[in-house]
Amino acid sequence: MKILVASHTYIVDLNCEKFKTLAQLDPSIEVTIVVPKKWKPGGVQNKIIETKYRIEGNFKVVPIPNFSQNNQGLLTFGIDVLKLLNEFKPQIIQVEQGVKSFAYAQLITLNKWLNLKAKNVFFTWWNLPYESKFPISSLEQYNLNNTDGLVAGNQDGADILRDHGYNKAVAVMPQLGVDEVLFSPKKQPDLAHKLGIKEEDFVIGFVGRFVEEKGILTLLKAVESLPKQPWKLLLLGRGELRERIIKESQKIGVEDRLIMVESVAHDQVPQYINLMNVLVLPSETTYKFKTLTAVGWKEQFGHVLIEAMACKVPVIGSNSGEIPNVIKEAGLIFPEADASALQNCLSQLMLNPALASDLSEKGYQRVLENYTNKALAQKTLNFYQLITTC
């Protein structure tokens, strides 16, 4: 089976592991990933990345000159993609830029022009209802009408596109898996000592952006009335709420328990997660954000949850978006923005080590079965085999 994937996501080598693993499942599988030649990521990264050609056995990453260097929906590829398609002749073409993507429309059209007869697949994270207006509505319908398979990062995303008329095959799974070797249970005594964490401290952890929609202010309210035993609040990340977090911790008298660490390299994140007795993802749905075609945000997956599970750290999550589907019975769920309910979840784990141990083991097994790169690669292959036989 020849598989071609197109997305800006794979300019990062670590993000390629799922498809690299897929190429190793069977000698007959070939995977070629098309990435933009130049791309400027958002967030703290403010420089243009120039991607490089990469080949490992049946797995390739091929940079192709692109139009738009920082807009996912407007991304399209130069004429070199035509030559690649003609030579590679894929049986699957998967574009991971969403349903309203110009790149997806471009690859669909080239698939037709070259008479490749490849199955068209796209990936989406979007999980809030929306209404498309002309001309975006025409682009969306063209893409949906020519789709053979939808991969949605969450169940809401799949349901929304069903409401928009899509009625073919669907798989629900995250875009990226977790590296169970990098994210694994490992004691970190030196780092704990450096951060002033004592053996008796119950460490409540958060990893992510310091912004309102991540629920970090709710987490602060929740820790205000925890049981009277040693605990620390370890926040790993950065964002606009940093100074407010410090002021709020002083206001409620927990500043001596607060440990804030600026964002670190991804391969160092497991060291900090392994200091935690629980990881909390208290995300909250918001309708403050607006794009050209949609309004709002709610948690689309919560990748840090499966990273914590892989480290055998129990997790607590709000009921925002996909979080309950990720955690299932392997952690605790509370209503978003409900500080009292979150405080109760934290207290349960602090006062009941047996519960914490049970949830850590359930989370670990859930990751191994569903969210490692190998597990997702096999699920992806099964989906491709399904749509190629339809």
C-alpha positions as a printed NumPy array, in Angstrom:
array([[  0.   ,   0.   ,   0.   ],
       [  1.318,   3.443,  -0.989],
       [  0.302,   6.255,   1.337],
       [  0.864,   9.963,   0.799],
       [  0.279,  12.35 ,   3.709],
       [  0.38 ,  16.148,   3.443],
       [  0.579,  18.456,   6.46 ],
       [  2.656,  21.199,   8.058],
       [  2.53 ,  19.159,  11.306],
       [  5.323,  16.877,  10.129],
       [  7.981,  19.553,   9.806],
       [  8.822,  18.305,  13.335],
       [ 10.66 ,  14.973,  13.194],
       [  9.143,  13.73 ,  16.466],
       [  5.64 ,  14.173,  15.018],
       [  6.438,  11.686,  12.242],
       [  6.778,   8.668,  14.516],
       [  3.26 ,   7.307,  13.943],
       [  3.677,   7.208,  10.151],
       [  7.25 ,   5.993,  10.428],
       [  5.919,   3.119,  12.549],
       [  3.144,   2.509,  10.006],
       [  5.75 ,   2.066,   7.257],
       [  7.396,  -0.633,   9.372],
       [  4.247,  -2.714,   9.924],
       [  4.548,  -4.466,   6.562],
       [  7.259,  -4.467,   3.848],
       [  4.616,  -3.666,   1.225],
       [  3.725,  -0.338,   2.887],
       [  5.344,   2.866,   1.632],
       [  4.697,   6.203,   3.319],
       [  5.646,   9.565,   1.821],
       [  4.919,  12.72 ,   3.81 ],
       [  4.704,  16.039,   1.978],
       [  5.617,  19.045,   4.101],
       [  5.896,  22.733,   3.217],
       [  9.412,  23.757,   2.249],
       [  9.147,  26.796,   4.517],
       [  6.828,  27.253,   7.476],
       [  6.474,  29.77 ,  10.292],
       [  4.805,  28.159,  13.323],
       [  2.69 ,  30.193,  15.68 ],
       [  3.178,  30.713,  19.394],
       [  6.636,  31.404,  20.756],
       [  8.3  ,  30.191,  17.563],
       [  8.734,  33.284,  15.381],
       [ 11.24 ,  32.211,  12.775],
       [ 10.709,  30.433,   9.487],
       [ 11.632,  26.753,   9.496],
       [ 13.172,  25.309,   6.337],
       [ 12.435,  21.608,   6.116],
       [ 14.778,  18.931,   4.8  ],
       [ 14.34 ,  15.746,   2.786],
       [ 14.407,  12.599,   4.916],
       [ 14.341,   8.909,   4.013],
       [ 14.333,   5.845,   6.267],
       [ 13.527,   2.632,   4.42 ],
       [  9.947,   2.84 ,   3.134],
       [  9.378,   6.138,   4.932],
       [ 10.088,   9.544,   3.358],
       [  9.55 ,  13.199,   4.212],
       [  9.569,  15.352,   1.09 ],
       [  9.639,  19.179,   1.368],
       [  7.811,  20.946,  -1.459],
       [  7.706,  24.716,  -2.135],
       [  4.481,  26.148,  -0.768],
       [  2.129,  29.119,  -0.905],
       [  1.291,  30.627,   2.515],
       [  3.887,  29.985,   5.178],
       [  1.787,  30.301,   8.322],
       [ -1.901,  29.741,   7.525],
       [ -3.122,  26.145,   7.714],
       [ -6.254,  26.672,   5.618],
       [ -4.497,  28.651,   2.875],
       [ -1.52 ,  26.315,   2.534],
       [ -1.07 ,  24.937,  -1.   ],
       [  1.884,  23.32 ,  -2.746],
       [  3.93 ,  24.237,  -5.796],
       [  4.217,  22.326,  -9.07 ],
       [  6.681,  19.809,  -7.576],
       [  3.752,  18.044,  -5.908],
       [  2.42 ,  17.137,  -9.364],
       [  5.645,  15.297, -10.229],
       [  5.694,  13.519,  -6.871],
       [  2.122,  12.274,  -7.254],
       [  2.751,  11.075, -10.798],
       [  5.862,   9.134,  -9.784],
       [  4.7  ,   7.778,  -6.421],
       [  1.13 ,   6.928,  -7.511],
       [ -0.363,   6.681,  -3.996],
       [ -3.385,   4.568,  -3.153],
       [ -4.202,   6.768,  -0.151],
       [ -3.903,  10.566,  -0.047],
       [ -4.396,  12.023,   3.425],
       [ -4.319,  15.797,   3.999],
       [ -4.263,  16.969,   7.605],
       [ -5.282,  20.621,   7.293],
       [ -9.013,  20.387,   8.071],
       [-12.151,  20.175,   5.937],
       [-11.953,  23.759,   4.607],
       [ -8.361,  23.357,   3.42 ],
       [ -7.15 ,  24.57 ,   0.035],
       [ -4.388,  21.946,   0.16 ],
       [ -6.987,  19.192,   0.451],
       [ -8.954,  20.58 ,  -2.505],
       [ -5.691,  20.814,  -4.444],
       [ -4.748,  17.174,  -3.787],
       [ -8.281,  15.975,  -4.57 ],
       [ -8.158,  17.788,  -7.907],
       [ -4.701,  16.482,  -8.807],
       [ -5.833,  12.982,  -7.881],
       [ -8.602,  13.354, -10.478],
       [ -6.461,  14.989, -13.17 ],
       [ -3.781,  12.307, -12.934],
       [ -6.398,   9.517, -12.744],
       [ -4.619,   8.047,  -9.711],
       [ -7.859,   6.665,  -8.253],
       [ -6.414,   7.121,  -4.765],
       [ -8.74 ,   7.288,  -1.775],
       [ -9.036,  10.82 ,  -0.376],
       [ -8.786,  11.208,   3.396],
       [ -8.552,  14.257,   5.622],
       [ -7.915,  14.911,   9.311],
       [ -9.667,  17.515,  11.467],
       [ -9.508,  18.689,  15.079],
       [-12.415,  21.16 ,  14.896],
       [-15.04 ,  20.222,  17.517],
       [-17.507,  23.126,  17.779],
       [-20.612,  23.532,  15.578],
       [-20.236,  26.095,  12.808],
       [-21.991,  27.408,   9.724],
       [-19.961,  27.969,   6.562],
       [-20.811,  30.821,   4.225],
       [-20.092,  31.184,   0.53 ],
       [-17.445,  30.799,  -0.854],
       [-16.027,  28.729,   2.049],
       [-19.177,  26.586,   2.032],
       [-18.497,  25.586,  -1.593],
       [-14.917,  24.638,  -0.758],
       [-16.097,  22.547,   2.178],
       [-18.739,  20.743,   0.124],
       [-16.274,  20.019,  -2.681],
       [-13.903,  18.475,  -0.171],
       [-16.603,  16.474,   1.636],
       [-18.161,  15.225,  -1.605],
       [-14.798,  13.825,  -2.691],
       [-13.82 ,  12.278,   0.658],
       [-13.543,   8.528,   1.136],
       [-12.425,   8.591,   4.761],
       [-12.485,  11.054,   7.643],
       [-10.04 ,  10.891,  10.553],
       [-11.28 ,  13.086,  13.4  ],
       [ -9.175,  13.882,  16.439],
       [-12.28 ,  13.758,  18.621],
       [-15.835,  12.427,  18.555],
       [-17.404,  15.888,  18.383],
       [-15.475,  16.621,  15.199],
       [-16.833,  13.479,  13.573],
       [-20.401,  14.246,  14.692],
       [-20.264,  17.821,  13.377],
       [-19.204,  16.69 ,   9.92 ],
       [-21.978,  14.092,   9.908],
       [-24.319,  17.043,  10.46 ],
       [-22.68 ,  18.757,   7.453],
       [-23.614,  15.838,   5.238],
       [-20.597,  13.509,   5.402],
       [-21.793,   9.881,   5.406],
       [-18.771,   7.693,   4.671],
       [-16.109,   6.004,   6.794],
       [-14.89 ,   7.682,  10.005],
       [-12.078,   6.914,  12.429],
       [-11.657,   8.833,  15.688],
       [ -8.074,   9.075,  16.912],
       [ -5.518,  11.767,  17.73 ],
       [ -3.126,  13.095,  15.132],
       [ -0.063,  12.137,  17.172],
       [  0.737,   9.233,  19.46 ],
       [  2.805,   9.141,  22.626],
       [  6.35 ,   7.772,  22.785],
       [  6.109,   5.204,  25.571],
       [  9.903,   5.015,  25.858],
       [ 10.35 ,   8.767,  26.352],
       [  7.213,   9.039,  28.49 ],
       [  7.631,   6.266,  31.038],
       [  7.733,   6.008,  34.854],
       [ 11.128,   7.215,  36.114],
       [ 12.055,   8.649,  39.496],
       [ 13.56 ,  12.156,  39.389],
       [ 15.214,  12.742,  42.807],
       [ 17.746,  15.302,  41.555],
       [ 15.122,  17.436,  39.824],
       [ 12.843,  17.168,  42.859],
       [ 15.653,  18.424,  45.104],
       [ 16.416,  21.28 ,  42.695],
       [ 12.765,  22.415,  42.778],
       [ 12.437,  22.067,  46.54 ],
       [ 10.038,  19.135,  46.379],
       [ 10.234,  16.837,  49.392],
       [  9.402,  13.132,  49.426],
       [  6.281,  13.705,  51.521],
       [  4.891,  16.402,  49.178],
       [  1.827,  15.56 ,  47.112],
       [  2.61 ,  17.225,  43.775],
       [ -0.312,  18.548,  41.726],
       [  0.817,  19.155,  38.161],
       [ -0.294,  21.187,  35.161],
       [  1.387,  21.287,  31.743],
       [  0.221,  23.734,  29.112],
       [ -0.461,  27.363,  28.267],
       [ -1.153,  29.815,  31.077],
       [ -4.409,  31.088,  29.566],
       [ -7.985,  31.268,  30.866],
       [ -9.385,  28.562,  28.593],
       [ -6.981,  26.015,  30.059],
       [ -8.746,  26.438,  33.414],
       [ -5.652,  27.293,  35.387],
       [ -7.474,  29.892,  37.518],
       [-10.044,  27.25 ,  38.475],
       [ -7.171,  24.989,  39.511],
       [ -5.838,  27.756,  41.782],
       [ -9.242,  28.128,  43.447],
       [ -9.426,  24.366,  43.945],
       [ -6.138,  24.081,  45.826],
       [ -7.1  ,  26.844,  48.278],
       [ -8.966,  24.449,  50.575],
       [ -7.107,  21.156,  50.176],
       [ -6.559,  18.822,  53.159],
       [ -3.924,  19.996,  55.64 ],
       [ -1.01 ,  17.923,  54.433],
       [  2.154,  18.779,  52.459],
       [  1.497,  19.528,  48.802],
       [  3.007,  21.502,  45.941],
       [  1.497,  22.948,  42.766],
       [  3.857,  22.464,  39.808],
       [  2.953,  24.509,  36.736],
       [  4.939,  23.86 ,  33.565],
       [  4.328,  26.248,  30.68 ],
       [  4.017,  29.919,  29.854],
       [  1.394,  32.454,  28.92 ],
       [ -0.371,  35.718,  29.56 ],
       [ -1.69 ,  34.715,  33.007],
       [  1.714,  34.22 ,  34.613],
       [  1.656,  37.377,  36.735],
       [ -1.981,  36.881,  37.662],
       [ -1.241,  33.336,  38.822],
       [  1.48 ,  34.652,  41.104],
       [ -0.811,  37.36 ,  42.529],
       [ -3.691,  34.906,  43.06 ],
       [ -1.393,  32.436,  44.829],
       [ -0.297,  35.225,  47.165],
       [ -3.905,  36.287,  47.736],
       [ -4.989,  32.813,  48.831],
       [ -1.79 ,  32.168,  50.765],
       [ -0.263,  29.328,  48.733],
       [  2.649,  31.153,  47.092],
       [  5.129,  29.038,  49.089],
       [  3.618,  25.894,  47.527],
       [  3.717,  27.187,  43.944],
       [  6.459,  26.079,  41.545],
       [  6.391,  27.646,  38.068],
       [  8.7  ,  26.408,  35.344],
       [  8.975,  28.076,  31.926],
       [  8.32 ,  25.825,  28.933],
       [ 11.055,  23.25 ,  28.441],
       [ 12.086,  21.087,  25.483],
       [  9.614,  18.296,  24.745],
       [ 12.095,  15.57 ,  25.647],
       [ 12.43 ,  17.111,  29.13 ],
       [  8.697,  17.243,  29.842],
       [  8.523,  13.615,  31.117],
       [ 11.056,  14.473,  33.837],
       [  8.612,  17.006,  35.271],
       [  5.545,  14.815,  34.795],
       [  7.307,  12.098,  36.763],
       [  7.519,  14.46 ,  39.752],
       [  3.717,  14.663,  39.874],
       [  1.294,  12.66 ,  41.988],
       [ -1.516,  13.827,  39.726],
       [ -1.781,  15.796,  36.491],
       [ -4.769,  18.088,  36.061],
       [ -6.181,  19.353,  32.762],
       [ -8.998,  21.737,  33.798],
       [ -9.833,  23.112,  30.336],
       [-12.878,  25.36 ,  29.892],
       [-14.976,  25.979,  26.781],
       [-14.889,  29.575,  25.555],
       [-16.568,  31.542,  22.791],
       [-14.18 ,  34.492,  22.878],
       [-12.149,  33.342,  19.893],
       [-13.225,  34.031,  16.337],
       [-11.883,  32.966,  12.954],
       [-13.176,  33.635,   9.455],
       [-15.391,  30.563,   9.582],
       [-16.04 ,  29.653,  13.215],
       [-16.298,  30.886,  16.804],
       [-15.036,  29.415,  20.07 ],
       [-12.753,  26.719,  21.479],
       [-13.076,  23.644,  23.639],
       [-10.491,  21.004,  24.408],
       [ -9.814,  19.06 ,  21.23 ],
       [ -7.943,  16.176,  22.85 ],
       [ -5.508,  16.979,  25.663],
       [ -2.294,  15.244,  24.583],
       [ -0.656,  15.849,  27.955],
       [ -3.185,  13.43 ,  29.464],
       [ -1.809,  10.453,  27.568],
       [  1.751,  11.589,  28.293],
       [  0.963,  11.529,  32.019],
       [ -0.813,   8.183,  31.732],
       [  2.27 ,   6.745,  30.026],
       [  4.293,   7.869,  33.065],
       [  1.78 ,   6.128,  35.37 ],
       [  0.642,   9.473,  36.779],
       [ -3.086,   9.605,  37.639],
       [ -5.056,  12.251,  35.739],
       [ -7.963,  14.559,  36.496],
       [ -9.721,  16.362,  33.658],
       [-12.693,  18.634,  33.176],
       [-15.583,  17.567,  30.956],
       [-14.549,  20.025,  28.232],
       [-14.515,  18.59 ,  24.71 ],
       [-12.725,  15.297,  24.215],
       [-11.219,  14.992,  27.706],
       [-13.805,  12.496,  29.068],
       [-13.352,  10.276,  26.   ],
       [ -9.581,  10.295,  26.433],
       [ -9.683,   9.473,  30.139],
       [-12.723,   7.133,  30.226],
       [-12.485,   5.082,  33.476],
       [ -8.74 ,   5.693,  33.861],
       [ -9.033,   8.971,  35.794],
       [-11.406,  11.446,  37.409],
       [-13.694,  13.906,  35.587],
       [-15.249,  17.092,  36.996],
       [-17.588,  19.734,  35.488],
       [-15.556,  22.462,  33.825],
       [-15.021,  25.669,  35.856],
       [-16.254,  23.916,  39.042],
       [-13.44 ,  24.524,  41.544],
       [-15.264,  22.723,  44.349],
       [-15.659,  19.556,  42.287],
       [-11.996,  19.701,  41.273],
       [-10.991,  20.161,  44.905],
       [-12.985,  17.029,  45.744],
       [-11.182,  15.028,  43.032],
       [ -7.802,  16.199,  44.309],
       [ -8.738,  15.324,  47.885],
       [ -9.77 ,  11.816,  46.858],
       [ -6.353,  11.119,  45.388],
       [ -4.474,  12.781,  48.252],
       [ -6.331,  10.787,  50.909],
       [ -6.702,   7.491,  49.056],
       [ -3.351,   6.162,  47.752],
       [ -5.024,   2.911,  46.665],
       [ -7.334,   4.842,  44.326],
       [ -4.381,   6.78 ,  42.931],
       [ -2.472,   3.552,  42.315],
       [ -5.476,   1.911,  40.624],
       [ -6.028,   4.872,  38.294],
       [ -2.341,   5.114,  37.408],
       [ -2.328,   1.476,  36.306],
       [ -5.584,   1.852,  34.346],
       [ -4.233,   4.941,  32.604],
       [ -1.007,   3.194,  31.71 ],
       [ -2.813,   0.232,  30.166],
       [ -5.175,   2.566,  28.277],
       [ -2.233,   4.348,  26.683],
       [ -0.523,   1.125,  25.648],
       [ -3.711,  -0.192,  24.064],
       [ -4.863,   2.997,  22.341],
       [ -2.4  ,   5.867,  22.151],
       [  1.171,   4.758,  21.487],
       [  2.547,   5.389,  18.009],
       [  2.365,   1.654,  17.335],
       [ -1.27 ,   1.418,  18.463],
       [ -2.283,   4.405,  16.317],
       [ -0.262,   3.16 ,  13.336],
       [ -2.139,  -0.154,  13.417],
       [ -5.485,   1.63 ,  13.809],
       [ -4.615,   3.872,  10.858],
       [ -3.676,   0.88 ,   8.701],
       [ -6.925,  -0.889,   9.598],
       [ -8.851,   2.213,   8.517],
       [ -6.989,   2.437,   5.205],
       [ -7.67 ,  -1.226,   4.524],
       [-11.368,  -0.619,   5.251],
       [-11.756,   2.283,   2.819],
       [ -9.708,   0.638,   0.046],
       [-12.034,  -2.355,   0.05 ],
       [-15.209,  -0.214,  -0.129]])
